């Protein structure tokens, strides 16, 4: 099988090590001796995993070559040699041997989280479908040995390869989720690949998304909204400080944790990008898209602030600010960016909505600036309003 991730990659495996920026401040995650065999000659050297890189050290314990692990395939193996069993792993096209099976397990504990695996059918049992999109299906699955539950995002390679930026977007999603460690962002554990699919093995969150929650509860108490949005802005501040922009924030991409209306995780970084540079791709979900995207203006992380403002509006009012019976009508209202403010809102809540949904990105505040707003000083316990919602679920589309 030719991996989808190796398309257009350089043929050389190793690169000369000169302390690349990706290694400069990275922690050494594991270090140990590995043996390679070439032309029947065995050579044992010290290797390190530093950040997302695999380093080879010389006799002076100085790194002199390295390879980035992100898109390398990993295959553990056992071989019989006379009366002995040899343990090791294949990384890309090279085999590395360990002293013992215990040593192999220590290497695999780190390597499996940073490479592409190919043992999905052996490792997991699909239980049921829990979500479906245009390029991916999400399954509930169980690990064959541990019996632990996972959410599996199965992405069609055929569809991804047919899209202009399909592979790039998939790589961005994987790279971003591997980099992020935050309590309010879904955890990616492993990436598997077979001839037809790429599988993202993620934590399973059974409580359902914010769209389903607001359908049940109609709207949240204002003080609960302040707590919720404060946590959401803190999460956005975290990813924006790392040059990550989600680009598709909406009720459906926020998964609730348990029965609490205050605990959640952001999911689906399929449209996210990792760059400090402004972008121009028109994408997102109708009704949540920042106006600058619809105006064909280059944009930055403030598009997430606008989308979060739409979420706040819905949580406070139980209504969507840009309602419409068709996608075209929703986009038209979204483009015009006119919305009414409920007079029952406090002045502070009303002000935060206006600041977050400001049409002009030059005036719209950043997450860190919004967190200084007085509204977030008045967070307190309160009851919830339970009612019915008449909103319809919004899908993600490419806007052209």
C-alpha positions as CSV (number, residue, x, y, z in Angstrom):
1,X,0.0,0.0,0.0
2,X,1.2,3.5,-0.9
3,X,0.4,5.9,1.9
4,X,-1.6,8.9,1.0
5,X,0.7,10.9,3.3
6,X,3.9,10.1,1.3
7,X,2.6,11.8,-2.0
8,X,5.0,14.5,-3.1
9,X,7.5,13.8,-0.2
10,X,11.2,13.8,-0.8
11,X,12.7,10.4,-1.5
12,X,15.6,10.7,1.0
13,X,14.8,9.3,4.4
14,X,17.3,11.1,6.6
15,X,18.1,14.8,6.6
16,X,21.3,16.4,8.0
17,X,20.7,17.6,11.5
18,X,21.5,21.2,12.2
19,X,19.1,21.8,15.1
20,X,16.0,22.6,13.0
21,X,13.5,25.0,14.5
22,X,11.1,22.1,15.1
23,X,13.7,20.5,17.4
24,X,15.2,23.5,19.0
25,X,12.9,23.8,22.0
26,X,11.4,20.3,22.0
27,X,11.6,18.0,24.9
28,X,13.5,14.7,24.5
29,X,10.6,12.2,24.8
30,X,12.6,9.0,24.7
31,X,16.2,7.9,24.1
32,X,17.8,4.5,23.6
33,X,20.0,2.2,21.6
34,X,18.7,0.6,18.4
35,X,20.3,-1.8,15.9
36,X,20.2,-1.5,12.1
37,X,21.2,-4.3,9.7
38,X,22.6,-3.5,6.3
39,X,24.4,-6.0,4.0
40,X,24.4,-8.4,7.0
41,X,26.3,-5.9,9.1
42,X,24.8,-4.9,12.4
43,X,25.3,-1.4,13.7
44,X,24.0,-0.2,17.1
45,X,23.5,3.6,17.7
46,X,21.8,5.8,20.1
47,X,18.5,7.3,18.9
48,X,16.1,9.9,20.3
49,X,12.6,11.1,19.9
50,X,12.5,14.8,20.2
51,X,9.3,16.6,19.5
52,X,8.1,15.1,16.2
53,X,11.6,14.1,15.1
54,X,13.6,10.9,15.2
55,X,17.3,11.6,15.7
56,X,20.3,9.5,15.1
57,X,23.3,10.2,17.4
58,X,27.0,9.6,16.7
59,X,29.6,8.1,19.1
60,X,29.9,11.5,20.8
61,X,26.2,11.4,21.6
62,X,25.6,14.3,19.2
63,X,22.7,14.2,16.7
64,X,23.9,14.2,13.1
65,X,20.8,13.2,11.1
66,X,17.1,13.1,11.7
67,X,13.7,12.4,10.1
68,X,10.3,14.0,10.8
69,X,7.9,11.4,12.1
70,X,4.6,13.0,11.2
71,X,3.8,11.0,8.0
72,X,6.0,7.9,8.4
73,X,4.3,4.6,8.6
74,X,5.1,2.4,11.6
75,X,5.0,-1.4,11.7
76,X,6.2,-3.4,14.8
77,X,7.5,-6.8,14.1
78,X,9.0,-10.0,15.6
79,X,11.4,-12.2,13.7
80,X,12.9,-15.6,14.4
81,X,16.6,-15.9,14.2
82,X,17.9,-19.4,15.1
83,X,16.7,-20.0,18.7
84,X,16.2,-16.2,19.3
85,X,13.3,-13.9,18.7
86,X,14.2,-10.4,17.4
87,X,12.0,-7.4,18.2
88,X,11.8,-4.2,16.3
89,X,9.8,-1.8,14.1
90,X,9.8,-0.6,10.6
91,X,9.8,3.2,10.3
92,X,9.1,4.1,6.7
93,X,11.5,1.9,4.7
94,X,14.0,1.2,7.5
95,X,14.0,-1.5,10.2
96,X,15.2,-0.9,13.7
97,X,15.8,-3.6,16.3
98,X,15.5,-3.4,20.0
99,X,17.2,-5.5,22.7
100,X,14.0,-6.9,24.2
101,X,10.2,-6.9,23.8
102,X,10.0,-4.5,26.8
103,X,12.3,-2.0,25.1
104,X,10.1,-2.3,21.9
105,X,7.0,-1.5,23.9
106,X,8.7,1.7,25.3
107,X,9.6,2.9,21.9
108,X,6.1,2.1,20.6
109,X,4.4,4.0,23.4
110,X,5.8,7.2,21.9
111,X,6.1,6.3,18.2
112,X,2.5,5.2,17.8
113,X,1.2,8.7,18.7
114,X,3.4,10.4,16.2
115,X,3.3,8.2,13.1
116,X,0.8,6.4,10.7
117,X,-0.3,2.9,11.8
118,X,-1.8,0.2,9.7
119,X,-3.4,-2.3,12.1
120,X,-6.8,-0.8,12.5
121,X,-8.8,-3.9,11.7
122,X,-6.7,-5.9,14.2
123,X,-7.0,-3.3,17.0
124,X,-10.6,-2.1,16.9
125,X,-14.1,-3.4,16.6
126,X,-16.7,-1.1,15.1
127,X,-19.9,-0.9,17.2
128,X,-22.1,1.6,15.4
129,X,-22.2,4.8,13.3
130,X,-22.5,8.0,15.4
131,X,-22.1,10.6,12.7
132,X,-21.7,11.1,9.0
133,X,-20.4,13.9,6.7
134,X,-19.5,14.4,3.1
135,X,-16.0,13.0,3.4
136,X,-16.0,11.1,6.7
137,X,-18.1,8.8,8.9
138,X,-17.7,8.7,12.7
139,X,-18.0,5.4,14.4
140,X,-18.1,4.2,18.0
141,X,-15.5,1.5,18.3
142,X,-14.0,-0.6,21.0
143,X,-10.3,-1.5,21.4
144,X,-9.9,-5.3,20.9
145,X,-7.7,-5.8,24.0
146,X,-8.5,-3.0,26.4
147,X,-12.2,-2.8,25.6
148,X,-11.9,1.0,25.8
149,X,-14.4,3.0,23.7
150,X,-13.2,5.4,21.0
151,X,-14.7,7.7,18.4
152,X,-13.3,6.7,15.0
153,X,-13.3,9.3,12.2
154,X,-13.1,7.3,9.0
155,X,-12.0,9.5,6.1
156,X,-12.4,8.3,2.5
157,X,-9.0,8.4,0.7
158,X,-10.8,8.4,-2.7
159,X,-12.8,11.6,-1.8
160,X,-9.8,13.3,-0.1
161,X,-7.6,12.7,-3.1
162,X,-10.2,14.1,-5.5
163,X,-10.4,17.4,-3.6
164,X,-7.9,20.2,-4.4
165,X,-6.8,20.7,-0.8
166,X,-8.0,17.4,0.6
167,X,-4.7,15.9,1.6
168,X,-3.4,19.3,2.8
169,X,-6.5,19.8,5.0
170,X,-6.3,16.3,6.4
171,X,-2.6,16.8,7.3
172,X,-3.5,20.1,8.9
173,X,-6.1,18.4,11.1
174,X,-3.8,15.7,12.2
175,X,-0.9,18.0,12.8
176,X,-3.0,20.4,14.8
177,X,-4.7,17.8,17.0
178,X,-1.3,16.1,17.7
179,X,0.1,19.5,18.8
180,X,-2.8,20.6,21.0
181,X,-3.1,19.5,24.7
182,X,-6.1,21.3,26.1
183,X,-9.0,20.2,28.3
184,X,-11.6,21.8,26.0
185,X,-10.3,20.2,22.7
186,X,-10.9,16.7,21.7
187,X,-8.0,14.3,22.0
188,X,-6.5,12.5,19.0
189,X,-4.8,9.3,20.1
190,X,-3.7,7.5,16.9
191,X,-3.8,7.7,13.1
192,X,-4.4,4.5,11.1
193,X,-4.5,4.0,7.3
194,X,-5.5,1.2,5.0
195,X,-6.0,1.1,1.2
196,X,-9.4,2.9,1.4
197,X,-9.5,5.0,4.5
198,X,-7.6,7.1,7.0
199,X,-8.8,6.5,10.6
200,X,-8.5,9.1,13.3
201,X,-8.8,7.4,16.7
202,X,-10.2,10.0,19.1
203,X,-11.7,10.1,22.6
204,X,-15.3,9.1,22.7
205,X,-17.7,11.8,24.1
206,X,-21.2,10.3,24.5
207,X,-23.2,13.3,25.8
208,X,-23.9,14.8,22.3
209,X,-23.2,18.2,20.8
210,X,-24.2,21.7,21.8
211,X,-26.9,21.8,19.0
212,X,-28.7,18.8,20.6
213,X,-28.3,20.4,24.1
214,X,-29.8,23.7,23.0
215,X,-32.6,21.9,21.2
216,X,-33.6,20.4,24.6
217,X,-33.0,23.5,26.8
218,X,-34.0,26.2,24.4
219,X,-31.5,28.7,25.9
220,X,-29.1,29.1,28.8
221,X,-29.3,31.4,31.7
222,X,-27.1,34.5,31.2
223,X,-24.7,33.7,33.9
224,X,-24.2,30.2,32.5
225,X,-23.6,31.8,29.1
226,X,-21.0,34.0,30.6
227,X,-19.2,31.0,32.1
228,X,-19.5,29.0,28.9
229,X,-18.3,31.7,26.5
230,X,-15.5,32.6,28.9
231,X,-14.2,29.0,28.6
232,X,-14.7,29.1,24.9
233,X,-12.7,32.3,24.5
234,X,-10.0,31.0,26.8
235,X,-9.7,28.0,24.5
236,X,-9.6,30.2,21.4
237,X,-7.0,32.3,23.0
238,X,-4.9,29.2,23.5
239,X,-5.1,28.0,19.9
240,X,-4.8,31.4,18.4
241,X,-1.6,32.0,20.4
242,X,-0.3,28.9,18.6
243,X,-1.3,30.3,15.1
244,X,-4.2,27.7,14.9
245,X,-7.5,28.9,13.5
246,X,-10.5,26.5,13.7
247,X,-12.5,28.1,10.9
248,X,-15.7,26.1,11.5
249,X,-17.0,26.8,15.0
250,X,-20.6,26.0,15.4
251,X,-23.0,24.3,17.8
252,X,-22.5,20.9,16.1
253,X,-18.7,21.1,16.6
254,X,-18.9,21.6,20.3
255,X,-19.4,18.3,22.2
256,X,-20.8,18.5,25.7
257,X,-19.3,16.5,28.6
258,X,-21.9,14.8,30.8
259,X,-25.0,16.7,31.9
260,X,-23.2,19.9,32.7
261,X,-23.8,22.9,30.5
262,X,-20.3,24.2,31.3
263,X,-18.0,21.4,30.2
264,X,-17.3,20.8,26.6
265,X,-14.7,20.0,23.9
266,X,-14.2,21.5,20.5
267,X,-14.1,18.9,17.7
268,X,-13.6,18.8,13.9
269,X,-10.5,20.6,12.9
270,X,-11.0,19.5,9.3
271,X,-11.1,23.1,8.0
272,X,-8.5,24.5,10.5
273,X,-5.3,26.0,9.4
274,X,-1.9,26.4,11.1
275,X,-0.3,29.7,10.1
276,X,0.2,33.3,11.2
277,X,-0.4,34.5,7.7
278,X,-3.8,35.7,6.6
279,X,-6.0,33.4,4.5
280,X,-8.4,33.7,1.6
281,X,-10.2,30.3,1.2
282,X,-13.9,30.7,1.4
283,X,-15.3,28.0,3.6
284,X,-17.3,27.4,6.8
285,X,-20.9,26.9,7.8
286,X,-23.7,29.3,6.6
287,X,-24.9,31.4,9.5
288,X,-21.6,31.2,11.4
289,X,-19.2,32.6,8.8
290,X,-17.4,35.9,9.5
291,X,-18.4,38.6,7.0
292,X,-14.8,39.1,5.8
293,X,-14.9,35.6,4.4
294,X,-18.0,36.3,2.4
295,X,-16.6,39.7,1.3
296,X,-13.5,38.0,-0.2
297,X,-11.2,39.8,2.2
298,X,-8.1,38.1,3.6
299,X,-8.8,37.0,7.2
300,X,-7.1,35.9,10.4
301,X,-8.0,34.3,13.7
302,X,-10.8,36.8,14.4
303,X,-13.1,34.8,12.2
304,X,-13.4,32.3,15.1
305,X,-14.4,35.2,17.4
306,X,-17.3,36.0,15.1
307,X,-18.5,32.4,15.0
308,X,-18.2,32.2,18.8
309,X,-20.4,35.4,18.9
310,X,-23.1,33.6,16.9
311,X,-22.9,30.7,19.3
312,X,-23.3,33.1,22.2
313,X,-26.3,34.8,20.6
314,X,-28.0,31.4,20.2
315,X,-27.3,30.3,23.7
316,X,-28.7,33.6,25.1
317,X,-31.8,33.9,22.9
318,X,-32.6,30.3,21.7
319,X,-32.6,31.8,18.1
320,X,-30.1,32.0,15.3
321,X,-29.2,35.6,14.4
322,X,-29.3,34.8,10.7
323,X,-32.3,32.6,10.3
324,X,-33.6,31.5,6.9
325,X,-35.5,28.7,5.2
326,X,-32.8,28.1,2.7
327,X,-29.0,28.1,2.7
328,X,-29.1,31.0,0.2
329,X,-31.2,33.1,2.6
330,X,-29.1,32.2,5.6
331,X,-25.9,33.3,3.7
332,X,-27.6,36.5,2.6
333,X,-28.5,37.4,6.2
334,X,-25.1,36.3,7.3
335,X,-23.5,38.6,4.6
336,X,-25.6,41.6,5.6
337,X,-24.8,40.9,9.2
338,X,-27.9,42.5,10.7
339,X,-29.3,41.1,13.9
340,X,-31.5,42.2,16.7
341,X,-30.6,42.3,20.4
342,X,-33.1,41.0,22.9
343,X,-34.0,43.9,25.3
344,X,-34.0,41.3,28.2
345,X,-30.3,40.9,27.9
346,X,-28.1,42.8,30.4
347,X,-26.1,45.7,28.9
348,X,-22.9,43.7,29.4
349,X,-24.2,40.6,27.6
350,X,-25.5,42.8,24.7
351,X,-22.1,44.6,24.5
352,X,-20.2,41.3,24.3
353,X,-22.3,40.0,21.5
354,X,-21.9,43.3,19.5
355,X,-18.1,43.2,20.1
356,X,-17.8,39.5,19.0
357,X,-20.1,39.9,16.0
358,X,-18.6,43.2,14.8
359,X,-18.7,43.0,11.0
360,X,-15.4,44.9,10.7
361,X,-12.5,42.6,11.6
362,X,-10.2,45.6,12.3
363,X,-12.6,46.6,15.1
364,X,-13.6,43.1,16.3
365,X,-11.7,42.2,19.5
366,X,-9.4,39.3,20.0
367,X,-10.2,36.5,22.5
368,X,-7.7,37.8,25.0
369,X,-9.2,41.4,24.9
370,X,-12.7,40.1,25.2
371,X,-11.8,38.2,28.3
372,X,-11.1,41.5,30.0
373,X,-14.8,42.5,29.6
374,X,-16.7,43.3,32.8
375,X,-19.4,40.7,31.9
376,X,-17.1,37.9,32.8
377,X,-16.7,39.3,36.3
378,X,-20.3,38.4,37.1
379,X,-20.2,34.7,36.6
380,X,-22.3,32.9,39.2
381,X,-24.5,29.8,39.6
382,X,-28.0,29.9,38.1
383,X,-30.8,27.8,36.8
384,X,-31.4,27.0,33.2
385,X,-34.4,27.8,31.0
386,X,-35.9,24.6,29.6
387,X,-37.9,25.0,26.4
388,X,-38.1,23.8,22.8
389,X,-36.0,25.0,19.9
390,X,-37.2,25.5,16.3
391,X,-33.7,25.8,14.8
392,X,-32.5,23.4,12.1
393,X,-29.1,21.7,12.1
394,X,-26.5,23.5,9.9
395,X,-24.0,21.5,7.7
396,X,-20.6,22.6,6.7
397,X,-20.1,23.7,3.1
398,X,-17.5,25.2,0.9
399,X,-18.7,28.7,0.1
400,X,-18.3,29.7,-3.6
